[in-house]
Amino acid sequence: MARTALVTGGTRGIGKAICLALKRAGHRVAANYAGNDEAAKAFREETGIPVFKWSVADYEACRDGIARVEAELGPVEILINNAGITRDVPFHKMTPDQWREVIDTNLSGVFNMTHPVWNGMRDRGFGRIVTISSINGQKGQFGQVNYSAAKAGDLGFTKALAQEGAKKGITVNAICPGYIATDMVMAVPAEVRQKIVEQIPVGRLGEAEEVARAVLFLVSDEAGFVTGSTLTVNGGQYLV
């Protein structure tokens, strides 16, 4: 069944792969982005998927942006909370701004996007919410106290909200990707990437499309009995 899907951080990397997978599955897809106008324009021209610009760190911007999406495509039935940033630095050098920026986008952004669509999902008796967390929200990572805290918070958000949505036909799940061959990871020096790959039992980086396929399952009508779950897509690097 075709539904309206909104993907934050949807014009690049994992978000782009998710948008394309949802479109191929027959859904009406909107891609949110925060700042890279050039990438968003190229994405729209390549895919035909409409793009909408706002920061997920701003609640009012999320509320108004979602209203624009719904006016164009219909009520949001599938929400993919994918937008995220990093401000990596050892904790003793971390500034309050570096902490706040990551928490505001990666954790509060999930609230800011989910809250405006929640009542509509409850009223319609259907909803699919998937938040892209991270392996580092599960195991922690040096230099990522802010990022790991936010991504771990996303998992708590998922487990609690799933309990509130269950009787209303809304599932709330999370995916924790490991190291995926996005532009950001591929920009890391080759010798550093090799050390990362050596820690992954399957012996390679993941592909964004592999995360997207996991999203497709979780948002499907057939996944109605899966909620409050965390699906790891990390090549066996961290087992829970």
ChimeraX attribute file (.defattr): number of C-alpha atoms within 10 A of each C-alpha:
attribute: neighborCount
match mode: 1-to-1
recipient: residues
	/A:1	7
	/A:2	12
	/A:3	21
	/A:4	20
	/A:5	26
	/A:6	31
	/A:7	25
	/A:8	29
	/A:9	27
	/A:10	29
	/A:11	32
	/A:12	20
	/A:13	17
	/A:14	24
	/A:15	26
	/A:16	22
	/A:17	20
	/A:18	28
	/A:19	28
	/A:20	20
	/A:21	18
	/A:22	26
	/A:23	20
	/A:24	11
	/A:25	14
	/A:26	13
	/A:27	18
	/A:28	20
	/A:29	29
	/A:30	27
	/A:31	26
	/A:32	28
	/A:33	22
	/A:34	17
	/A:35	12
	/A:36	11
	/A:37	13
	/A:38	8
	/A:39	13
	/A:40	24
	/A:41	13
	/A:42	12
	/A:43	19
	/A:44	14
	/A:45	11
	/A:46	9
	/A:47	13
	/A:48	13
	/A:49	19
	/A:50	19
	/A:51	22
	/A:52	19
	/A:53	18
	/A:54	21
	/A:55	21
	/A:56	29
	/A:57	24
	/A:58	15
	/A:59	19
	/A:60	15
	/A:61	16
	/A:62	23
	/A:63	18
	/A:64	13
	/A:65	19
	/A:66	23
	/A:67	17
	/A:68	13
	/A:69	22
	/A:70	18
	/A:71	10
	/A:72	11
	/A:73	17
	/A:74	14
	/A:75	19
	/A:76	24
	/A:77	23
	/A:78	26
	/A:79	25
	/A:80	27
	/A:81	28
	/A:82	23
	/A:83	27
	/A:84	22
	/A:85	13
	/A:86	16
	/A:87	18
	/A:88	18
	/A:89	16
	/A:90	12
	/A:91	13
	/A:92	7
	/A:93	10
	/A:94	16
	/A:95	11
	/A:96	9
	/A:97	10
	/A:98	16
	/A:99	21
	/A:100	14
	/A:101	18
	/A:102	26
	/A:103	23
	/A:104	20
	/A:105	22
	/A:106	31
	/A:107	26
	/A:108	21
	/A:109	25
	/A:110	29
	/A:111	19
	/A:112	21
	/A:113	25
	/A:114	19
	/A:115	14
	/A:116	18
	/A:117	21
	/A:118	18
	/A:119	11
	/A:120	15
	/A:121	20
	/A:122	17
	/A:123	11
	/A:124	13
	/A:125	15
	/A:126	20
	/A:127	26
	/A:128	25
	/A:129	26
	/A:130	27
	/A:131	27
	/A:132	25
	/A:133	31
	/A:134	25
	/A:135	22
	/A:136	22
	/A:137	22
	/A:138	19
	/A:139	12
	/A:140	17
	/A:141	15
	/A:142	11
	/A:143	16
	/A:144	21
	/A:145	21
	/A:146	26
	/A:147	29
	/A:148	25
	/A:149	20
	/A:150	25
	/A:151	27
	/A:152	21
	/A:153	19
	/A:154	25
	/A:155	25
	/A:156	13
	/A:157	19
	/A:158	22
	/A:159	17
	/A:160	12
	/A:161	18
	/A:162	20
	/A:163	15
	/A:164	13
	/A:165	21
	/A:166	20
	/A:167	12
	/A:168	15
	/A:169	16
	/A:170	25
	/A:171	28
	/A:172	28
	/A:173	28
	/A:174	27
	/A:175	24
	/A:176	22
	/A:177	23
	/A:178	22
	/A:179	23
	/A:180	22
	/A:181	17
	/A:182	15
	/A:183	11
	/A:184	9
	/A:185	14
	/A:186	12
	/A:187	10
	/A:188	11
	/A:189	9
	/A:190	11
	/A:191	9
	/A:192	10
	/A:193	17
	/A:194	14
	/A:195	10
	/A:196	15
	/A:197	18
	/A:198	13
	/A:199	14
	/A:200	18
	/A:201	12
	/A:202	13
	/A:203	14
	/A:204	18
	/A:205	21
	/A:206	20
	/A:207	18
	/A:208	20
	/A:209	18
	/A:210	16
	/A:211	24
	/A:212	21
	/A:213	14
	/A:214	16
	/A:215	24
	/A:216	16
	/A:217	12
	/A:218	25
	/A:219	25
	/A:220	14
	/A:221	13
	/A:222	9
	/A:223	13
	/A:224	17
	/A:225	11
	/A:226	16
	/A:227	23
	/A:228	22
	/A:229	17
	/A:230	20
	/A:231	18
	/A:232	22
	/A:233	21
	/A:234	24
	/A:235	20
	/A:236	14
	/A:237	18
	/A:238	16
	/A:239	10
	/A:240	8
